[in-house]
Amino acid sequence: MELVTIRIPDEIKKKLDEIAHNDQRPLSNLVRLIITQWLKEHGHLEEKQPKE
C-alpha cells in the first residue's frame, strides 16, 4: 500500500470526519472506500468476482 497526501478544504474534511465517526471507521478507510467506489463506477477498476 502507498501513502498519498492530499489537500482538501476544511469544510470537506470536517464532513468526512463526521461520516467516518458515524460509520465507526477511520477517516483513511472512508477515503479509500470513496475512491474505490468512484473508480469502479467510472470503469477504471474491475469489480472483484465473489469466490464460489
Buried (B, 14 or more C-beta within 10 A) or exposed (E): EEEEEEEEEEEEEEEBEEEBEEEEEEEEEBBBEEEEEEEEEEEEEEEEEEEE
